[in-house]
Amino acid sequence: SQAAEKGDAYAISVWNEVGRALGIAIGDLVYLLNPQMICFTGGISQAKELFLKPLRETLAERTFKTPVNAVRLKVAGQAANIGVIGASLL
């Protein structure tokens, strides 16, 4: 993500593909499970500016509007540390 943020074309293309792949997978999950919200956590959430736009574009292209528009996409606020926090609660 650091390389993409510095303008590296290859890194940007990788994150665009990540967003596209997530858009396909999330579209399928919306049809299958009908969730109200999908929350991104962990390390990937720190790169939200890099993958959310292509993710939303893919959802718009590949899915029916009604079920997808009902789902909120959210990035957890303390996402980078969520694994450590969860492990400490065990």
VOLONU-133404 format. One record per atom (N, C-alpha, C, O): residue in three letters; atom name; x, y, z; residue number from 1. Coordinates in steps of 0.001 Angstrom, whole numbers, padded with zeros to 6 digits. Example, Ala and Ser with C-alpha at 12.3 -4.5 7.8 and 13.67 -1.06 7.14 Angstrom:
[atom ALA N [013190 -005690 007800] 1]
[atom ALA CA [012300 -004500 007800] 1]
[atom ALA C [013200 -003300 007800] 1]
[atom ALA O [014236 -003319 008465] 1]
[atom SER N [012850 -002250 007080] 2]
[atom SER CA [013670 -001060 007140] 2]
[atom SER C [012900 000030 007870] 2]
[atom SER O [013409 001138 008039] 2]
! end
This chain:
[atom SER N [000821 -001199 000000] 1]
[atom SER CA [000000 000000 000000] 1]
[atom SER C [000864 001260 000000] 1]
[atom SER O [000485 002284 -000569] 1]
[atom GLN N [002031 001173 000647] 2]
[atom GLN CA [002910 002344 000669] 2]
[atom GLN C [003389 002696 -000732] 2]
[atom GLN O [003462 003873 -001085] 2]
[atom ALA N [003716 001689 -001532] 3]
[atom ALA CA [004158 001948 -002904] 3]
[atom ALA C [003037 002572 -003720] 3]
[atom ALA O [003281 003500 -004491] 3]
[atom ALA N [001822 002083 -003566] 4]
[atom ALA CA [000683 002642 -004303] 4]
[atom ALA C [000421 004079 -003890] 4]
[atom ALA O [000117 004926 -004731] 4]
[atom GLU N [000537 004354 -002610] 5]
[atom GLU CA [000332 005720 -002134] 5]
[atom GLU C [001398 006673 -002661] 5]
[atom GLU O [001161 007877 -002760] 5]
[atom LYS N [002577 006139 -003003] 6]
[atom LYS CA [003646 006956 -003574] 6]
[atom LYS C [003538 007056 -005091] 6]
[atom LYS O [004361 007716 -005726] 6]
[atom GLY N [002512 006395 -005690] 7]
[atom GLY CA [002271 006518 -007116] 7]
[atom GLY C [002800 005389 -007973] 7]
[atom GLY O [002761 005500 -009198] 7]
[atom ASP N [003291 004315 -007395] 8]
[atom ASP CA [003798 003184 -008165] 8]
[atom ASP C [002658 002560 -008976] 8]
[atom ASP O [001680 002080 -008403] 8]
[atom ALA N [002780 002565 -010283] 9]
[atom ALA CA [001707 002110 -011172] 9]
[atom ALA C [001359 000636 -010965] 9]
[atom ALA O [000184 000267 -010968] 9]
[atom TYR N [002364 -000195 -010787] 10]
[atom TYR CA [002100 -001622 -010583] 10]
[atom TYR C [001360 -001854 -009270] 10]
[atom TYR O [000401 -002624 -009230] 10]
[atom ALA N [001790 -001202 -008208] 11]
[atom ALA CA [001125 -001354 -006912] 11]
[atom ALA C [-000322 -000863 -006986] 11]
[atom ALA O [-001212 -001479 -006400] 11]
[atom ILE N [-000560 000222 -007690] 12]
[atom ILE CA [-001925 000728 -007858] 12]
[atom ILE C [-002775 -000285 -008606] 12]
[atom ILE O [-003932 -000509 -008249] 12]
[atom SER N [-002207 -000906 -009650] 13]
[atom SER CA [-002968 -001901 -010408] 13]
[atom SER C [-003288 -003122 -009551] 13]
[atom SER O [-004355 -003719 -009696] 13]
[atom VAL N [-002375 -003495 -008662] 14]
[atom VAL CA [-002634 -004615 -007755] 14]
[atom VAL C [-003808 -004275 -006830] 14]
[atom VAL O [-004704 -005099 -006645] 14]
[atom TRP N [-003814 -003088 -006255] 15]
[atom TRP CA [-004909 -002701 -005363] 15]
[atom TRP C [-006225 -002557 -006118] 15]
[atom TRP O [-007287 -002850 -005568] 15]
[atom ASN N [-006169 -002109 -007370] 16]
[atom ASN CA [-007404 -002075 -008167] 16]
[atom ASN C [-007961 -003478 -008364] 16]
[atom ASN O [-009173 -003687 -008314] 16]
[atom GLU N [-007072 -004433 -008587] 17]
[atom GLU CA [-007506 -005823 -008745] 17]
[atom GLU C [-008039 -006383 -007435] 17]
[atom GLU O [-009001 -007150 -007439] 17]
[atom VAL N [-007435 -006015 -006327] 18]
[atom VAL CA [-007947 -006426 -005009] 18]
[atom VAL C [-009365 -005906 -004833] 18]
[atom VAL O [-010253 -006647 -004413] 18]
[atom GLY N [-009580 -004635 -005153] 19]
[atom GLY CA [-010921 -004061 -005043] 19]
[atom GLY C [-011919 -004755 -005953] 19]
[atom GLY O [-013059 -005006 -005561] 19]
[atom ARG N [-011486 -005067 -007176] 20]
[atom ARG CA [-012378 -005755 -008118] 20]
[atom ARG C [-012739 -007142 -007605] 20]
[atom ARG O [-013905 -007534 -007640] 20]
[atom ALA N [-011745 -007883 -007129] 21]
[atom ALA CA [-012002 -009234 -006624] 21]
[atom ALA C [-012901 -009194 -005389] 21]
[atom ALA O [-013795 -010028 -005245] 21]
[atom LEU N [-012668 -008236 -004507] 22]
[atom LEU CA [-013541 -008101 -003341] 22]
[atom LEU C [-014963 -007732 -003758] 22]
[atom LEU O [-015931 -008203 -003161] 22]
[atom GLY N [-015084 -006896 -004775] 23]
[atom GLY CA [-016413 -006526 -005270] 23]
[atom GLY C [-017180 -007724 -005784] 23]
[atom GLY O [-018378 -007849 -005534] 23]
[atom ILE N [-016503 -008604 -006498] 24]
[atom ILE CA [-017149 -009825 -006995] 24]
[atom ILE C [-017576 -010709 -005825] 24]
[atom ILE O [-018710 -011187 -005780] 24]
[atom ALA N [-016661 -010923 -004881] 25]
[atom ALA CA [-016953 -011791 -003738] 25]
[atom ALA C [-018057 -011210 -002860] 25]
[atom ALA O [-018949 -011936 -002419] 25]
[atom ILE N [-018001 -009920 -002608] 26]
[atom ILE CA [-019016 -009296 -001762] 26]
[atom ILE C [-020371 -009290 -002449] 26]
[atom ILE O [-021398 -009469 -001795] 26]
[atom GLY N [-020383 -009086 -003753] 27]
[atom GLY CA [-021650 -009177 -004486] 27]
[atom GLY C [-022281 -010547 -004326] 27]
[atom GLY O [-023490 -010657 -004122] 27]
[atom ASP N [-021474 -011584 -004416] 28]
[atom ASP CA [-021994 -012942 -004214] 28]
[atom ASP C [-022494 -013135 -002786] 28]
[atom ASP O [-023539 -013748 -002573] 28]
[atom LEU N [-021759 -012618 -001814] 29]
[atom LEU CA [-022188 -012741 -000421] 29]
[atom LEU C [-023496 -012008 -000152] 29]
[atom LEU O [-024329 -012477 000623] 29]
[atom VAL N [-023672 -010865 -000790] 30]
[atom VAL CA [-024913 -010107 -000619] 30]
[atom VAL C [-026096 -010933 -001114] 30]
[atom VAL O [-027135 -010988 -000457] 30]
[atom TYR N [-025942 -011573 -002269] 31]
[atom TYR CA [-027022 -012409 -002791] 31]
[atom TYR C [-027276 -013627 -001919] 31]
[atom TYR O [-028421 -014041 -001740] 31]
[atom LEU N [-026221 -014193 -001384] 32]
[atom LEU CA [-026329 -015422 -000617] 32]
[atom LEU C [-026813 -015192 000813] 32]
[atom LEU O [-027676 -015923 001298] 32]
[atom LEU N [-026263 -014176 001496] 33]
[atom LEU CA [-026521 -014002 002928] 33]
[atom LEU C [-027373 -012783 003278] 33]
[atom LEU O [-027898 -012699 004389] 33]
[atom ASN N [-027516 -011842 002353] 34]
[atom ASN CA [-028306 -010637 002566] 34]
[atom ASN C [-027908 -009882 003846] 34]
[atom ASN O [-028763 -009607 004687] 34]
[atom PRO N [-026620 -009545 003999] 35]
[atom PRO CA [-026190 -008852 005223] 35]
[atom PRO C [-026624 -007388 005224] 35]
[atom PRO O [-026895 -006810 004172] 35]
[atom GLN N [-026684 -006801 006409] 36]
[atom GLN CA [-026979 -005376 006529] 36]
[atom GLN C [-025710 -004547 006419] 36]
[atom GLN O [-025743 -003404 005964] 36]
[atom MET N [-024579 -005134 006841] 37]
[atom MET CA [-023317 -004415 006836] 37]
[atom MET C [-022170 -005385 006586] 37]
[atom MET O [-022211 -006544 006997] 37]
[atom ILE N [-021144 -004881 005901] 38]
[atom ILE CA [-019893 -005616 005731] 38]
[atom ILE C [-018802 -004700 006272] 38]
[atom ILE O [-018661 -003560 005830] 38]
[atom CYS N [-018034 -005207 007230] 39]
[atom CYS CA [-017028 -004404 007908] 39]
[atom CYS C [-015639 -004952 007603] 39]
[atom CYS O [-015378 -006142 007782] 39]
[atom PHE N [-014753 -004078 007144] 40]
[atom PHE CA [-013377 -004453 006863] 40]
[atom PHE C [-012531 -004141 008085] 40]
[atom PHE O [-012627 -003058 008662] 40]
[atom THR N [-011702 -005103 008474] 41]
[atom THR CA [-010821 -004926 009623] 41]
[atom THR C [-009426 -005417 009269] 41]
[atom THR O [-009194 -005905 008163] 41]
[atom GLY N [-008520 -005290 010192] 42]
[atom GLY CA [-007177 -005804 009990] 42]
[atom GLY C [-006357 -004932 009063] 42]
[atom GLY O [-006708 -003784 008791] 42]
[atom GLY N [-005270 -005486 008587] 43]
[atom GLY CA [-004312 -004741 007787] 43]
[atom GLY C [-004871 -004145 006511] 43]
[atom GLY O [-004499 -003034 006132] 43]
[atom ILE N [-005765 -004872 005839] 44]
[atom ILE CA [-006295 -004364 004567] 44]
[atom ILE C [-007086 -003075 004760] 44]
[atom ILE O [-007156 -002247 003852] 44]
[atom SER N [-007670 -002906 005914] 45]
[atom SER CA [-008492 -001720 006133] 45]
[atom SER C [-007671 -000433 006085] 45]
[atom SER O [-008214 000639 005818] 45]
[atom GLN N [-006382 -000530 006339] 46]
[atom GLN CA [-005522 000652 006295] 46]
[atom GLN C [-005350 001172 004866] 46]
[atom GLN O [-004931 002313 004669] 46]
[atom ALA N [-005668 000352 003881] 47]
[atom ALA CA [-005535 000747 002475] 47]
[atom ALA C [-006891 001035 001847] 47]
[atom ALA O [-007068 000869 000641] 47]
[atom LYS N [-007841 001464 002657] 48]
[atom LYS CA [-009211 001633 002149] 48]
[atom LYS C [-009301 002582 000956] 48]
[atom LYS O [-010126 002366 000068] 48]
[atom GLU N [-008479 003621 000915] 49]
[atom GLU CA [-008523 004538 -000230] 49]
[atom GLU C [-008097 003864 -001523] 49]
[atom GLU O [-008432 004330 -002612] 49]
[atom LEU N [-007359 002769 -001402] 50]
[atom LEU CA [-006849 002082 -002586] 50]
[atom LEU C [-007814 001038 -003137] 50]
[atom LEU O [-007790 000776 -004340] 50]
[atom PHE N [-008659 000435 -002312] 51]
[atom PHE CA [-009504 -000650 -002806] 51]
[atom PHE C [-011002 -000363 -002770] 51]
[atom PHE O [-011756 -001046 -003463] 51]
[atom LEU N [-011467 000614 -001995] 52]
[atom LEU CA [-012914 000834 -001892] 52]
[atom LEU C [-013538 001333 -003197] 52]
[atom LEU O [-014639 000910 -003549] 52]
[atom LYS N [-012859 002216 -003913] 53]
[atom LYS CA [-013431 002728 -005170] 53]
[atom LYS C [-013620 001613 -006203] 53]
[atom LYS O [-014722 001470 -006733] 53]
[atom PRO N [-012575 000807 -006511] 54]
[atom PRO CA [-012812 -000273 -007470] 54]
[atom PRO C [-013803 -001320 -006949] 54]
[atom PRO O [-014515 -001942 -007738] 54]
[atom LEU N [-013851 -001515 -005637] 55]
[atom LEU CA [-014828 -002441 -005060] 55]
[atom LEU C [-016245 -001948 -005350] 55]
[atom LEU O [-017088 -002704 -005834] 55]
[atom ARG N [-016496 -000682 -005053] 56]
[atom ARG CA [-017840 -000117 -005288] 56]
[atom ARG C [-018192 -000097 -006780] 56]
[atom ARG O [-019340 -000346 -007149] 56]
[atom GLU N [-017222 000195 -007623] 57]
[atom GLU CA [-017470 000179 -009072] 57]
[atom GLU C [-017851 -001215 -009550] 57]
[atom GLU O [-018753 -001367 -010373] 57]
[atom THR N [-017170 -002226 -009037] 58]
[atom THR CA [-017477 -003610 -009419] 58]
[atom THR C [-018856 -004001 -008935] 58]
[atom THR O [-019614 -004639 -009666] 58]
[atom LEU N [-019193 -003624 -007705] 59]
[atom LEU CA [-020542 -003915 -007199] 59]
[atom LEU C [-021607 -003258 -008087] 59]
[atom LEU O [-022629 -003869 -008397] 59]
[atom ALA N [-021356 -002019 -008488] 60]
[atom ALA CA [-022318 -001302 -009329] 60]
[atom ALA C [-022481 -001965 -010689] 60]
[atom ALA O [-023581 -001987 -011242] 60]
[atom GLU N [-021392 -002508 -011233] 61]
[atom GLU CA [-021430 -003132 -012558] 61]
[atom GLU C [-022065 -004518 -012544] 61]
[atom GLU O [-022752 -004891 -013495] 61]
[atom ARG N [-021846 -005283 -011480] 62]
[atom ARG CA [-022152 -006712 -011496] 62]
[atom ARG C [-023379 -007130 -010690] 62]
[atom ARG O [-023767 -008297 -010741] 62]
[atom THR N [-023995 -006221 -009954] 63]
[atom THR CA [-025074 -006643 -009059] 63]
[atom THR C [-026354 -005860 -009315] 63]
[atom THR O [-026349 -004805 -009950] 63]
[atom PHE N [-027444 -006406 -008802] 64]
[atom PHE CA [-028711 -005688 -008815] 64]
[atom PHE C [-028632 -004570 -007785] 64]
[atom PHE O [-028065 -004764 -006709] 64]
[atom LYS N [-029178 -003429 -008088] 65]
[atom LYS CA [-029038 -002258 -007224] 65]
[atom LYS C [-029710 -002415 -005869] 65]
[atom LYS O [-029131 -002018 -004857] 65]
[atom THR N [-030894 -002972 -005815] 66]
[atom THR CA [-031648 -003011 -004569] 66]
[atom THR C [-030928 -003747 -003448] 66]
[atom THR O [-030762 -003164 -002377] 66]
[atom PRO N [-030489 -004993 -003626] 67]
[atom PRO CA [-029831 -005652 -002490] 67]
[atom PRO C [-028494 -005020 -002122] 67]
[atom PRO O [-028154 -004947 -000941] 67]
[atom VAL N [-027736 -004568 -003101] 68]
[atom VAL CA [-026415 -004007 -002820] 68]
[atom VAL C [-026526 -002635 -002165] 68]
[atom VAL O [-025729 -002309 -001285] 68]
[atom ASN N [-027494 -001833 -002576] 69]
[atom ASN CA [-027661 -000513 -001970] 69]
[atom ASN C [-028106 -000601 -000513] 69]
[atom ASN O [-027939 000357 000241] 69]
[atom ALA N [-028662 -001724 -000113] 70]
[atom ALA CA [-029105 -001901 001267] 70]
[atom ALA C [-027960 -002269 002205] 70]
[atom ALA O [-028129 -002231 003424] 70]
[atom VAL N [-026800 -002624 001659] 71]
[atom VAL CA [-025661 -003054 002474] 71]
[atom VAL C [-024727 -001873 002725] 71]
[atom VAL O [-024352 -001152 001800] 71]
[atom ARG N [-024365 -001692 003979] 72]
[atom ARG CA [-023387 -000661 004327] 72]
[atom ARG C [-021997 -001283 004323] 72]
[atom ARG O [-021783 -002353 004892] 72]
[atom LEU N [-021058 -000604 003679] 73]
[atom LEU CA [-019654 -001011 003713] 73]
[atom LEU C [-018962 -000107 004721] 73]
[atom LEU O [-019026 001117 004607] 73]
[atom LYS N [-018303 -000702 005700] 74]
[atom LYS CA [-017688 000066 006777] 74]
[atom LYS C [-016269 -000433 007015] 74]
[atom LYS O [-015977 -001620 006870] 74]
[atom VAL N [-015405 000487 007378] 75]
[atom VAL CA [-014037 000152 007765] 75]
[atom VAL C [-013911 000448 009252] 75]
[atom VAL O [-014187 001564 009692] 75]
[atom ALA N [-013498 -000542 010021] 76]
[atom ALA CA [-013393 -000392 011469] 76]
[atom ALA C [-012381 000688 011826] 76]
[atom ALA O [-011336 000803 011187] 76]
[atom GLY N [-012691 001471 012840] 77]
[atom GLY CA [-011838 002575 013247] 77]
[atom GLY C [-010478 002134 013772] 77]
[atom GLY O [-009466 002731 013405] 77]
[atom GLN N [-010423 001131 014599] 78]
[atom GLN CA [-009173 000624 015159] 78]
[atom GLN C [-008753 -000638 014427] 78]
[atom GLN O [-008250 -001580 015039] 78]
[atom ALA N [-008956 -000658 013143] 79]
[atom ALA CA [-008809 -001864 012344] 79]
[atom ALA C [-007409 -002457 012361] 79]
[atom ALA O [-007269 -003680 012330] 79]
[atom ALA N [-006391 -001652 012408] 80]
[atom ALA CA [-005032 -002183 012330] 80]
[atom ALA C [-004697 -003053 013537] 80]
[atom ALA O [-003891 -003978 013435] 80]
[atom ASN N [-005305 -002762 014661] 81]
[atom ASN CA [-004985 -003482 015897] 81]
[atom ASN C [-006043 -004492 016287] 81]
[atom ASN O [-005961 -005062 017375] 81]
[atom ILE N [-007015 -004733 015460] 82]
[atom ILE CA [-008147 -005569 015842] 82]
[atom ILE C [-007727 -006999 016172] 82]
[atom ILE O [-008293 -007605 017082] 82]
[atom GLY N [-006763 -007544 015465] 83]
[atom GLY CA [-006299 -008913 015759] 83]
[atom GLY C [-005649 -009002 017121] 83]
[atom GLY O [-005880 -009956 017864] 83]
[atom VAL N [-004843 -008019 017451] 84]
[atom VAL CA [-004184 -007981 018763] 84]
[atom VAL C [-005212 -007815 019875] 84]
[atom VAL O [-005119 -008466 020915] 84]
[atom ILE N [-006181 -006954 019657] 85]
[atom ILE CA [-007231 -006720 020655] 85]
[atom ILE C [-008031 -008006 020863] 85]
[atom ILE O [-008295 -008398 021999] 85]
[atom GLY N [-008417 -008664 019765] 86]
[atom GLY CA [-009167 -009900 019876] 86]
[atom GLY C [-008376 -010986 020590] 86]
[atom GLY O [-008921 -011703 021430] 86]
[atom ALA N [-007113 -011110 020266] 87]
[atom ALA CA [-006270 -012125 020910] 87]
[atom ALA C [-006128 -011847 022407] 87]
[atom ALA O [-006108 -012778 023211] 87]
[atom SER N [-006030 -010585 022779] 88]
[atom SER CA [-005873 -010252 024191] 88]
[atom SER C [-007142 -010541 024987] 88]
[atom SER O [-007080 -010760 026197] 88]
[atom LEU N [-008273 -010541 024325] 89]
[atom LEU CA [-009536 -010833 025013] 89]
[atom LEU C [-009726 -012328 025267] 89]
[atom LEU O [-010566 -012717 026079] 89]
[atom LEU N [-008952 -013164 024581] 90]
[atom LEU CA [-009036 -014605 024810] 90]
[atom LEU C [-008380 -014930 026109] 90]
[atom LEU O [-008335 -016095 026503] 90]
! end
